[in-house]
Amino acid sequence: MRHLMSPLDFTTEELDKLFQLANDIENNPKKYAHCCDGKKLATCFYEPSTRTRLSFEAAMINLGGSVIGFSSAASSSASKGESVSDTIRMISCYADICAMRHPKEGAPMVAATKSSIPVVNAGDGGHQHPTQTLTDLLTIRSLKGRLNNFTIGLCGDLKFGRTVHSLISALIRYENISFVFISPEELRIPEYITEQLKELNIPYEEVIRLEEVMPKLDLLYMTRVQQERFFNEEDYIRLKDFYILDKAKMSLAKDDMLVLHPLPRVNEISVEVDDDPRAAYFRQVQYGVYARMALILTLLEIEV
Ligand code: NCD
């Protein structure tokens, strides 16, 4: 039985197979409409989410399965003091697969060790968010036709943004990727990541101003400042509008640059950018459903 805790749990060959399956689902949705008849997905969300939870639920429903679960710690027995290990043992009796989001790093991993059904990490604290990474990679691969030879800018909260950490760990396995980290001093990319890039000889630079690097980017991954991980409200208020991508900044970019964002957006992308053909963040949401459908089929070992 397999779980998904980090994007590295799949080899690049396995990812390739998963993305081919996702594209086939995109092109032939009817073919997959009953693959999970009678199967249940449990969504155990101890931290708020709209996109990820609903995306998992839509994915399972599109496959003919059904969904049970809870959407906050307050509405589960966690509020009575139940451990994640006990919760997953119980969920294993009710469902065939579980997607778990938790504010504590490593909680889904603890659950996986006690589970008799596949567990998917749907985001653990500031650590990892592998299904967002599957979504991001599928979007890039589908819209650009490749996952190598890119200069990618990651902008915003690079310190707390788990989607950023997961995406970097996945992209370093592809050829000729260089990273441009764009953040205020306080939200710089963690040192363990830059150390790893140095060891692997992967080019990267760190800058504060988005404008100065815009012309060289093939992909721009915008992120929101992660308010819930701040200890100090004043710091959040000072940093939250540090970057605002608008039409003027987009005019500095390549004609075929893609703008990605895991969403939710706060102010970091002005709505005037939404109509720009390079804005891919809403198409990315749709790819998230295909990626999760492909993942559910893969982990449940359902062949179509
Ligand atoms: C991201 C997350 O939860 O980390 N959202 C998502 O899953 N699409 C990004 C974010 O909340 O900023």
Boltz pocket constraint, residues with backbone or C-beta under 6 A from the ligand:
constraints:
  - pocket:
      binder: B
      contacts: [[A, 48], [A, 51], [A, 52], [A, 122], [A, 123], [A, 129], [A, 132], [A, 162], [A, 163], [A, 223], [A, 224], [A, 262], [A, 263], [A, 264]]
      max_distance: 6.0
